[in-house]
Amino acid sequence: MTASELVLRAATVTDAARLAELHATRISEGFLSQLGTGFLRRLYRRVIVSPEGFVVVAVADYQVVGFAAGALDVGRLYRSFLVRDGIAAGLVTAPRLLRSWRRVLETLRYPTRGEDLPAAEILAVAVEASAAGRGIGRRLVTFALDEFIRRGTTAAKVVAGADNAAALGLYAVCGFVAHTSIAVHRGTPSEVLVWSSR
Ligand SMILES: CC(C)(COP(=O)(O)OP(=O)(O)OC[C@H]1O[C@@H](n2cnc3c(N)ncnc32)[C@H](O)[C@@H]1OP(=O)(O)O)[C@@H](O)C(=O)NCCC(=O)NCCS
């Protein structure tokens, strides 16, 4: 398969289970993976249906092999997830949430930090391991940035692990530049990168 044989399309709620699976298997940084696929399925369903979010998927041979998720206002999106799905999602993952409660609070507080940062954010990008390195991530992020522009948003941020060379390289070729270094979760360094269409 080459990147040119791919189809990119907006995700629908029927993709939520596959998005959760890809997230859990491909994204080890952050704590969301540890909350389990039930929680992730609900989270991605909310991102897909919310006017604050969107997900683009890459499809090859009828199989979703990658995705990028974006939020126009990540704070508002998380708040809507808490209000609309919080109780149900909490019950699905209660023991794991209890073990990770500090990280949950840190992540929910994070978007309010750094007032000069754009409200919009690339929430996650993942490409199946067997399809990585063929330009799919770049096409997904480019699509997501075009989607921001279509929705009137001209700047966005992304957070990536300081040791995630693939993600940092991907965001750099897509026009993101380093903004600041943070530790979203105590002791785990991450880079905040920003992109602007201007
Ligand atoms: C990060 C990720 C999405 C990249 O997707 P991909 O389809 O493999 O990336 P692409 O083939 O489109 O590569 C685009 C650019 O990214 C960079 N890149 C990709 N893989 C890289 C690697 N292993 N090391 C260094 N840079 C890399 C390169 O600059 C590349 O540009 P080039 O092809 O001109 O050299 C993929 O590696 C992945 O799913 N990783 C696990 C999940 C993750 O860490 N997501 C980010 C945090 S949410």
The ligand as an SDF file (V2000), in Angstrom:
LIG
                    3D

 48 50  0  0  0  0  0  0  0  0999 V2000
    3.8800    9.7710   14.7450 C   0  0  0  0  0  0  0  0  0  0  0  0
    3.2020    8.9590   13.6360 C   0  0  0  0  0  0  0  0  0  0  0  0
    1.7090    9.2890   13.6270 C   0  0  0  0  0  0  0  0  0  0  0  0
    3.8250    9.3390   12.2880 C   0  0  0  0  0  0  0  0  0  0  0  0
    3.0450    8.7680   11.2560 O   0  0  0  0  0  0  0  0  0  0  0  0
    3.7220    8.2460    9.9070 P   0  0  0  0  0  0  0  0  0  0  0  0
    2.6530    7.9140    8.9510 O   0  0  0  0  0  0  0  0  0  0  0  0
    4.6800    7.1490   10.2400 O   0  0  0  0  0  0  0  0  0  0  0  0
    4.5460    9.5470    9.4640 O   0  0  0  0  0  0  0  0  0  0  0  0
    4.9260    9.9620    7.9640 P   0  0  0  0  0  0  0  0  0  0  0  0
    5.3790    8.7570    7.2100 O   0  0  0  0  0  0  0  0  0  0  0  0
    3.8230   10.7610    7.3860 O   0  0  0  0  0  0  0  0  0  0  0  0
    6.1920   10.9000    8.2010 O   0  0  0  0  0  0  0  0  0  0  0  0
    6.0860   12.3180    8.1600 C   0  0  0  0  0  0  0  0  0  0  0  0
    7.3360   12.9000    8.7990 C   0  0  0  0  0  0  0  0  0  0  0  0
    7.3900   12.5290   10.1780 O   0  0  0  0  0  0  0  0  0  0  0  0
    8.7660   12.3010   10.5470 C   0  0  0  0  0  0  0  0  0  0  0  0
    8.9050   10.9230   11.0080 N   0  0  0  0  0  0  0  0  0  0  0  0
    8.0760    9.8860   10.7860 C   0  0  0  0  0  0  0  0  0  0  0  0
    8.5170    8.7930   11.4020 N   0  0  0  0  0  0  0  0  0  0  0  0
    9.6780    9.1320   12.0120 C   0  0  0  0  0  0  0  0  0  0  0  0
   10.5870    8.4470   12.8350 C   0  0  0  0  0  0  0  0  0  0  0  0
   10.4160    7.1440   13.1560 N   0  0  0  0  0  0  0  0  0  0  0  0
   11.6520    9.1200   13.3410 N   0  0  0  0  0  0  0  0  0  0  0  0
   11.8420   10.4220   13.0510 C   0  0  0  0  0  0  0  0  0  0  0  0
   10.9740   11.1470   12.2670 N   0  0  0  0  0  0  0  0  0  0  0  0
    9.9170   10.5010   11.7670 C   0  0  0  0  0  0  0  0  0  0  0  0
    9.6040   12.5750    9.3420 C   0  0  0  0  0  0  0  0  0  0  0  0
   10.0050   13.9400    9.4000 O   0  0  0  0  0  0  0  0  0  0  0  0
    8.6320   12.3840    8.2070 C   0  0  0  0  0  0  0  0  0  0  0  0
    8.9380   13.1800    7.1040 O   0  0  0  0  0  0  0  0  0  0  0  0
    9.7990   12.5260    5.8920 P   0  0  0  0  0  0  0  0  0  0  0  0
    9.0230   11.3370    5.4520 O   0  0  0  0  0  0  0  0  0  0  0  0
    9.8400   13.6390    4.8960 O   0  0  0  0  0  0  0  0  0  0  0  0
   11.1070   12.1660    6.4830 O   0  0  0  0  0  0  0  0  0  0  0  0
    3.4210    7.4360   13.8400 C   0  0  0  0  0  0  0  0  0  0  0  0
    4.7960    7.1870   14.0130 O   0  0  0  0  0  0  0  0  0  0  0  0
    2.6730    6.8740   15.0280 C   0  0  0  0  0  0  0  0  0  0  0  0
    1.5240    6.4510   14.9180 O   0  0  0  0  0  0  0  0  0  0  0  0
    3.3410    6.8630   16.2140 N   0  0  0  0  0  0  0  0  0  0  0  0
    2.7070    6.3420   17.4300 C   0  0  0  0  0  0  0  0  0  0  0  0
    1.6310    7.2790   17.9430 C   0  0  0  0  0  0  0  0  0  0  0  0
    2.1860    8.6260   18.3680 C   0  0  0  0  0  0  0  0  0  0  0  0
    3.2490    8.7220   18.9570 O   0  0  0  0  0  0  0  0  0  0  0  0
    1.4190    9.7100   18.0540 N   0  0  0  0  0  0  0  0  0  0  0  0
    1.8170   11.0640   18.3820 C   0  0  0  0  0  0  0  0  0  0  0  0
    1.4350   11.4680   19.7540 C   0  0  0  0  0  0  0  0  0  0  0  0
   -0.3250   11.6210   19.9430 S   0  0  0  0  0  0  0  0  0  0  0  0
  1  2  1  0
  2  3  1  0
  2  4  1  0
  2 36  1  0
  4  5  1  0
  5  6  1  0
  6  7  2  0
  6  8  1  0
  6  9  1  0
  9 10  1  0
 10 11  2  0
 10 12  1  0
 10 13  1  0
 13 14  1  0
 14 15  1  0
 15 16  1  0
 15 30  1  0
 16 17  1  0
 17 18  1  0
 17 28  1  0
 18 19  1  0
 18 27  1  0
 19 20  2  0
 20 21  1  0
 21 22  1  0
 21 27  2  0
 22 23  1  0
 22 24  2  0
 24 25  1  0
 25 26  2  0
 26 27  1  0
 28 29  1  0
 28 30  1  0
 30 31  1  0
 31 32  1  0
 32 33  2  0
 32 34  1  0
 32 35  1  0
 36 37  1  0
 36 38  1  0
 38 39  2  0
 38 40  1  0
 40 41  1  0
 41 42  1  0
 42 43  1  0
 43 44  2  0
 43 45  1  0
 45 46  1  0
 46 47  1  0
 47 48  1  0
M  END
$$$$
